[in-house]
């Protein structure tokens, strides 16, 4: 995901009407605090609110892929657990 100022594709416009005055003031204050225009602040807040859904989707895809790999991997009966192998490897490296 690129920050909005690095995006060189076409940009869409969004016009929001009937914003409550107190919300408009909060947006203005936040924009001033962050050193952004109100428009840039609105984009940043939308991105912050919507990004977790995209991140969650990517995270779930990674988890599903790891489960697929785990299900295809079959260790022989009596194989040492991975944590034991890691401990042994650490002990031999010392």
C-alpha beads as a LAMMPS data file, in Angstrom:
LAMMPS data file: protein, C-alpha beads

94 atoms
93 bonds

1 atom types
1 bond types

-500.0 500.0 xlo xhi
-500.0 500.0 ylo yhi
-500.0 500.0 zlo zhi

Masses

1 110.0

Atoms # bond

1 1 1 0.000 0.000 0.000
2 1 1 1.473 3.342 -1.035
3 1 1 1.069 6.539 0.947
4 1 1 -1.388 8.793 -0.853
5 1 1 1.304 11.349 -1.734
6 1 1 3.329 8.706 -3.635
7 1 1 0.381 7.448 -5.660
8 1 1 0.665 8.380 -9.336
9 1 1 -2.449 6.693 -10.708
10 1 1 -5.826 8.235 -11.225
11 1 1 -7.477 9.572 -8.107
12 1 1 -11.162 9.426 -7.336
13 1 1 -13.080 12.173 -5.654
14 1 1 -15.389 11.853 -2.690
15 1 1 -17.716 14.642 -1.620
16 1 1 -19.300 14.311 1.797
17 1 1 -22.323 16.423 2.617
18 1 1 -24.046 17.263 5.880
19 1 1 -21.044 16.692 8.135
20 1 1 -21.996 17.625 11.689
21 1 1 -20.268 20.826 12.753
22 1 1 -18.519 19.196 15.725
23 1 1 -17.114 16.446 13.480
24 1 1 -15.924 19.046 10.988
25 1 1 -14.158 20.929 13.788
26 1 1 -12.541 17.736 15.079
27 1 1 -11.270 17.002 11.583
28 1 1 -9.906 20.537 11.267
29 1 1 -8.182 20.306 14.659
30 1 1 -6.666 16.913 13.874
31 1 1 -5.470 18.153 10.477
32 1 1 -3.819 21.160 12.129
33 1 1 -2.181 18.944 14.740
34 1 1 -0.852 16.565 12.081
35 1 1 0.216 19.383 9.746
36 1 1 -2.099 18.225 6.968
37 1 1 -4.861 19.728 4.930
38 1 1 -8.356 18.614 5.881
39 1 1 -8.538 16.566 2.717
40 1 1 -5.226 14.823 3.446
41 1 1 -6.349 14.192 7.017
42 1 1 -9.647 12.701 5.855
43 1 1 -7.733 10.358 3.530
44 1 1 -5.355 9.366 6.334
45 1 1 -8.267 8.612 8.670
46 1 1 -10.112 6.608 6.020
47 1 1 -6.963 4.638 5.275
48 1 1 -6.391 3.999 8.984
49 1 1 -9.978 2.824 9.434
50 1 1 -10.075 0.624 6.333
51 1 1 -6.544 -0.784 6.262
52 1 1 -7.054 -3.279 9.101
53 1 1 -9.624 -5.114 6.970
54 1 1 -7.095 -5.485 4.147
55 1 1 -4.371 -6.479 6.616
56 1 1 -6.683 -9.051 8.195
57 1 1 -7.468 -10.509 4.785
58 1 1 -3.759 -10.836 3.928
59 1 1 -3.045 -12.317 7.357
60 1 1 -5.839 -14.869 6.929
61 1 1 -4.509 -15.831 3.494
62 1 1 -1.050 -16.409 4.990
63 1 1 -2.511 -18.518 7.796
64 1 1 -4.508 -20.584 5.310
65 1 1 -1.379 -21.124 3.194
66 1 1 0.636 -22.228 6.239
67 1 1 -2.128 -24.666 7.194
68 1 1 -2.002 -26.132 3.683
69 1 1 1.759 -26.616 3.971
70 1 1 1.426 -28.137 7.449
71 1 1 -1.250 -30.544 6.261
72 1 1 0.988 -31.719 3.410
73 1 1 3.971 -32.220 5.709
74 1 1 4.003 -35.590 7.407
75 1 1 6.688 -36.352 9.955
76 1 1 7.567 -39.962 10.621
77 1 1 6.252 -41.525 13.820
78 1 1 8.584 -40.829 16.730
79 1 1 10.150 -37.772 15.067
80 1 1 11.601 -35.259 17.517
81 1 1 9.476 -32.165 18.102
82 1 1 10.792 -29.027 16.452
83 1 1 11.450 -27.259 19.767
84 1 1 13.756 -30.108 20.814
85 1 1 15.670 -29.869 17.544
86 1 1 16.021 -26.110 17.966
87 1 1 17.337 -26.522 21.536
88 1 1 19.845 -29.126 20.407
89 1 1 21.010 -26.868 17.592
90 1 1 21.437 -23.938 19.986
91 1 1 23.349 -26.101 22.463
92 1 1 25.798 -27.328 19.796
93 1 1 26.395 -23.762 18.557
94 1 1 27.650 -22.628 21.985

Bonds

1 1 1 2
2 1 2 3
3 1 3 4
4 1 4 5
5 1 5 6
6 1 6 7
7 1 7 8
8 1 8 9
9 1 9 10
10 1 10 11
11 1 11 12
12 1 12 13
13 1 13 14
14 1 14 15
15 1 15 16
16 1 16 17
17 1 17 18
18 1 18 19
19 1 19 20
20 1 20 21
21 1 21 22
22 1 22 23
23 1 23 24
24 1 24 25
25 1 25 26
26 1 26 27
27 1 27 28
28 1 28 29
29 1 29 30
30 1 30 31
31 1 31 32
32 1 32 33
33 1 33 34
34 1 34 35
35 1 35 36
36 1 36 37
37 1 37 38
38 1 38 39
39 1 39 40
40 1 40 41
41 1 41 42
42 1 42 43
43 1 43 44
44 1 44 45
45 1 45 46
46 1 46 47
47 1 47 48
48 1 48 49
49 1 49 50
50 1 50 51
51 1 51 52
52 1 52 53
53 1 53 54
54 1 54 55
55 1 55 56
56 1 56 57
57 1 57 58
58 1 58 59
59 1 59 60
60 1 60 61
61 1 61 62
62 1 62 63
63 1 63 64
64 1 64 65
65 1 65 66
66 1 66 67
67 1 67 68
68 1 68 69
69 1 69 70
70 1 70 71
71 1 71 72
72 1 72 73
73 1 73 74
74 1 74 75
75 1 75 76
76 1 76 77
77 1 77 78
78 1 78 79
79 1 79 80
80 1 80 81
81 1 81 82
82 1 82 83
83 1 83 84
84 1 84 85
85 1 85 86
86 1 86 87
87 1 87 88
88 1 88 89
89 1 89 90
90 1 90 91
91 1 91 92
92 1 92 93
93 1 93 94
